[in-house]
Amino acid sequence: MKIFSKAVMAIFVLPFLFGVPMLVFAATIVVKAPLAAVNLGSAGNFVILAKSGITTTGVTSVIGNIGVSPIAATAITGFGLTLDRLGQFSTSPKVIGKIYAANYAVPTPKTLNTAVLNMQTAYTDAASRKNPTTTELGAGNIGGKTLAPGLYKWSSNVTIPTDVTLLGNANAVWIFQIAGTLDLSSGKMIILSGGAQAKNVFWQVAGKTSIETYSMFNGNILDQTAIVLKTGAVLNGRALAQTAVTLDANAIANR
């Protein structure tokens, strides 16, 4: 105990032997928590979910479930629907999965209502995230950029006129908050690199999302307006729209 007391005294006395006062600072290291993914709830059970309709022309291929609510099945056009014997869902040669509508037999209406509410909650969650990694990147033009995981925010439209790369590991998360429209130009790609996964990418868009001809889009689109995929465009992810989704000879899968 005496040895300890002398040692402590030496720590405080030694600096003053040289006439130099000593200030001791406690360093605080703030570690920023990883960005959490947006919880899609039961909306995540759908590769396409819309409130006012899903239409397609051409040879479209969808892997996953699609659904509309509160609109009826008449708002799902171009798929050639075949109702199952219980009336709870339909099938289509263009869809590897099930097709649901609000006017189908129970429990489908309740299931869809919950999914739509979860979709809206997910949109609000993505839109309300705070402390963005950066704001107004590229003045809304992010073509040619390589983006690390994080939260990105724009108060205007976002365009992708050349390929953009999302670089991160399998657990990395990106959230894009877009107050205007989102447009991926014809023949361009959103590239995932370093193990990044489409399921961890969230595009929250207040305006219309346009995926132009023969382009490739990765991620979950949470759109308050319309989602339009033009001829030959590919979507790896989900199209979750609070209005309608329009397709034209597209390939869509939840990766």
C-alpha positions as CSV (number, residue, x, y, z in Angstrom):
1,M,0.0,0.0,0.0
2,K,2.9,2.4,0.8
3,I,4.6,1.6,-2.5
4,F,1.4,2.4,-4.3
5,S,1.0,5.7,-2.5
6,K,4.6,6.8,-3.3
7,A,4.1,5.8,-7.0
8,V,0.9,7.9,-7.2
9,M,2.6,10.8,-5.5
10,A,5.5,10.6,-7.9
11,I,3.1,10.8,-10.9
12,F,1.7,14.1,-9.7
13,V,4.9,15.6,-8.2
14,L,7.4,14.8,-11.0
15,P,6.1,17.4,-13.5
16,F,6.4,20.2,-11.0
17,L,10.0,19.3,-10.2
18,F,10.8,20.6,-13.7
19,G,8.5,23.6,-13.2
20,V,6.1,22.4,-15.9
21,P,2.5,21.9,-15.1
22,M,1.0,18.8,-16.6
23,L,-2.6,18.4,-18.0
24,V,-3.9,14.9,-18.3
25,F,-6.6,14.4,-21.0
26,A,-8.9,11.4,-21.2
27,A,-9.3,10.6,-24.9
28,T,-12.8,9.7,-26.0
29,I,-13.1,7.5,-29.1
30,V,-16.5,7.6,-30.7
31,V,-17.2,4.6,-32.9
32,K,-20.1,5.1,-35.3
33,A,-22.5,2.1,-35.4
34,P,-22.9,0.4,-38.7
35,L,-25.9,1.5,-40.7
36,A,-28.9,-0.7,-40.0
37,A,-30.8,-2.2,-42.9
38,V,-34.4,-1.0,-43.5
39,N,-36.9,-3.5,-42.1
40,L,-39.3,-4.4,-44.9
41,G,-41.5,-6.6,-42.7
42,S,-43.9,-8.7,-44.7
43,A,-43.4,-6.5,-47.7
44,G,-40.2,-8.3,-48.1
45,N,-42.2,-11.4,-49.2
46,F,-42.9,-9.7,-52.5
47,V,-40.6,-8.9,-55.3
48,I,-43.2,-6.4,-56.7
49,L,-45.9,-4.8,-54.5
50,A,-48.1,-1.9,-55.6
51,K,-51.2,-0.1,-54.5
52,S,-52.7,0.9,-57.8
53,G,-51.6,-1.7,-60.3
54,I,-48.9,-3.9,-62.0
55,T,-48.8,-4.0,-65.8
56,T,-46.5,-5.7,-68.3
57,T,-46.0,-6.0,-72.0
58,G,-43.5,-8.2,-73.8
59,V,-41.8,-11.3,-72.4
60,T,-41.4,-10.4,-68.8
61,S,-39.9,-12.9,-66.3
62,V,-40.4,-12.4,-62.5
63,I,-39.0,-14.6,-59.8
64,G,-40.9,-14.1,-56.6
65,N,-44.3,-13.1,-55.4
66,I,-46.2,-10.0,-56.7
67,G,-49.3,-8.3,-55.3
68,V,-51.6,-5.3,-55.4
69,S,-53.7,-3.8,-52.7
70,P,-56.2,-2.1,-52.1
71,I,-56.8,-2.4,-55.9
72,A,-58.4,-5.6,-57.3
73,A,-56.8,-8.2,-59.7
74,T,-58.1,-6.4,-62.7
75,A,-55.2,-3.9,-62.1
76,I,-52.7,-6.7,-62.8
77,T,-52.5,-6.8,-66.6
78,G,-50.4,-8.6,-69.2
79,F,-49.7,-11.6,-67.1
80,G,-52.4,-14.0,-68.1
81,L,-53.6,-14.9,-64.6
82,T,-54.9,-18.3,-63.6
83,L,-56.8,-18.3,-60.3
84,D,-56.1,-21.2,-58.0
85,R,-59.0,-23.4,-56.9
86,L,-59.4,-21.7,-53.5
87,G,-59.3,-18.3,-55.0
88,Q,-56.5,-17.1,-52.8
89,F,-53.8,-16.4,-55.5
90,S,-53.1,-16.6,-59.2
91,T,-50.3,-18.0,-61.3
92,S,-48.8,-16.9,-64.5
93,P,-46.3,-18.3,-67.0
94,K,-44.4,-15.0,-66.5
95,V,-44.1,-15.4,-62.7
96,I,-42.2,-18.0,-60.7
97,G,-44.1,-17.4,-57.6
98,K,-47.7,-16.4,-56.6
99,I,-49.8,-13.4,-57.6
100,Y,-52.0,-11.8,-55.0
101,A,-54.8,-9.2,-55.1
102,A,-57.0,-7.5,-52.5
103,N,-60.2,-9.1,-53.9
104,Y,-59.0,-12.6,-53.6
105,A,-60.3,-15.1,-50.9
106,V,-59.2,-14.9,-47.3
107,P,-56.6,-14.7,-45.9
108,T,-55.2,-12.8,-48.9
109,P,-56.8,-9.4,-48.2
110,K,-55.4,-9.2,-44.7
111,T,-52.0,-10.5,-45.8
112,L,-51.8,-7.8,-48.5
113,N,-53.0,-5.0,-46.2
114,T,-50.3,-5.8,-43.7
115,A,-47.7,-6.0,-46.4
116,V,-48.7,-2.6,-47.8
117,L,-48.6,-1.0,-44.3
118,N,-45.1,-2.5,-43.8
119,M,-44.1,-1.1,-47.2
120,Q,-45.2,2.4,-46.1
121,T,-43.5,2.0,-42.8
122,A,-40.2,0.9,-44.5
123,Y,-40.4,4.0,-46.8
124,T,-40.9,6.3,-43.7
125,D,-38.0,4.6,-41.9
126,A,-35.6,5.0,-44.9
127,A,-36.7,8.6,-45.4
128,S,-36.3,9.6,-41.7
129,R,-32.8,8.3,-41.2
130,K,-30.5,11.0,-39.8
131,N,-26.8,12.0,-40.1
132,P,-26.2,11.2,-43.7
133,T,-22.7,10.2,-44.9
134,T,-23.0,13.0,-47.5
135,T,-25.6,15.3,-49.0
136,E,-26.2,16.4,-52.5
137,L,-23.4,14.2,-53.9
138,G,-22.5,15.2,-57.4
139,A,-25.4,17.7,-57.4
140,G,-27.6,14.6,-58.1
141,N,-25.4,13.1,-60.8
142,I,-23.7,10.0,-59.4
143,G,-22.7,8.4,-62.6
144,G,-19.1,7.0,-62.6
145,K,-18.8,7.1,-58.8
146,T,-17.8,4.3,-56.4
147,L,-19.8,4.6,-53.3
148,A,-18.9,3.2,-49.9
149,P,-21.7,2.0,-47.5
150,G,-23.6,4.7,-45.9
151,L,-26.6,7.1,-45.9
152,Y,-26.8,9.4,-48.9
153,K,-29.3,12.3,-49.2
154,W,-30.5,14.6,-52.0
155,S,-33.1,17.3,-52.1
156,S,-33.5,17.1,-55.8
157,N,-33.5,14.5,-58.7
158,V,-30.8,11.8,-59.0
159,T,-29.5,10.6,-62.4
160,I,-27.2,7.8,-63.2
161,P,-26.0,8.4,-66.8
162,T,-22.9,6.1,-66.5
163,D,-22.3,3.0,-64.3
164,V,-22.1,3.5,-60.6
165,T,-20.4,1.0,-58.2
166,L,-21.4,0.2,-54.7
167,L,-18.3,-1.2,-52.9
168,G,-18.6,-3.0,-49.6
169,N,-18.8,-6.4,-48.0
170,A,-21.8,-8.8,-47.7
171,N,-23.1,-7.0,-44.6
172,A,-22.7,-3.5,-45.9
173,V,-25.8,-1.3,-46.1
174,W,-26.6,1.6,-48.4
175,I,-29.6,3.9,-48.0
176,F,-30.3,6.6,-50.7
177,Q,-32.8,9.3,-49.7
178,I,-34.1,11.0,-52.9
179,A,-36.6,13.9,-52.7
180,G,-37.1,14.0,-56.4
181,T,-37.0,11.4,-59.2
182,L,-34.5,8.6,-59.9
183,D,-33.3,7.7,-63.4
184,L,-30.9,5.0,-64.5
185,S,-29.9,5.7,-68.1
186,S,-30.2,3.1,-71.0
187,G,-27.6,0.4,-71.0
188,K,-26.1,1.5,-67.7
189,M,-25.6,-0.5,-64.5
190,I,-25.6,-0.3,-60.7
191,I,-22.6,-2.5,-60.0
192,L,-22.2,-4.4,-56.7
193,S,-18.6,-5.0,-55.7
194,G,-16.6,-6.5,-52.8
195,G,-19.4,-8.9,-51.8
196,A,-22.2,-6.2,-51.6
197,Q,-25.7,-7.6,-51.8
198,A,-28.8,-6.1,-53.5
199,K,-30.9,-7.0,-50.5
200,N,-28.9,-4.5,-48.4
201,V,-29.4,-1.5,-50.8
202,F,-32.4,0.7,-50.3
203,W,-33.5,3.5,-52.7
204,Q,-36.1,5.7,-51.0
205,V,-37.6,7.8,-53.8
206,A,-40.3,10.4,-53.5
207,G,-40.8,10.9,-57.2
208,K,-40.9,8.4,-60.1
209,T,-38.2,5.8,-60.6
210,S,-37.3,5.1,-64.2
211,I,-35.0,2.2,-65.1
212,E,-34.3,2.8,-68.8
213,T,-33.9,0.3,-71.6
214,Y,-31.5,-2.6,-71.2
215,S,-30.1,-1.2,-67.9
216,M,-29.4,-3.2,-64.8
217,F,-30.6,-2.0,-61.4
218,N,-29.6,-3.5,-58.0
219,G,-31.4,-2.9,-54.7
220,N,-34.8,-2.4,-53.1
221,I,-36.8,0.5,-54.6
222,L,-39.2,2.1,-52.0
223,D,-41.1,4.6,-54.1
224,Q,-43.8,6.9,-53.1
225,T,-44.8,7.4,-56.7
226,A,-44.4,5.1,-59.8
227,I,-41.7,2.6,-60.8
228,V,-41.2,2.2,-64.5
229,L,-38.9,-0.5,-66.0
230,K,-38.5,0.1,-69.7
231,T,-37.8,-2.5,-72.4
232,G,-35.2,-5.1,-71.4
233,A,-34.3,-3.6,-68.1
234,V,-33.2,-5.9,-65.3
235,L,-34.0,-5.5,-61.6
236,N,-32.2,-7.5,-58.9
237,G,-34.1,-6.6,-55.8
238,R,-37.7,-5.4,-55.2
239,A,-40.1,-2.8,-56.7
240,L,-42.3,-1.6,-53.9
241,A,-44.5,1.3,-55.1
242,Q,-47.2,3.3,-53.4
243,T,-48.8,3.7,-56.8
244,A,-48.1,1.5,-59.8
245,V,-45.3,-0.6,-61.3
246,T,-45.0,-0.7,-65.1
247,L,-42.9,-3.4,-66.9
248,D,-41.9,-4.1,-70.5
249,A,-40.0,-7.4,-71.2
250,N,-38.1,-7.2,-68.0
251,A,-36.2,-9.7,-65.8
252,I,-36.9,-9.2,-62.1
253,A,-35.7,-11.3,-59.2
254,N,-35.2,-10.9,-55.4
255,R,-31.4,-11.5,-55.0
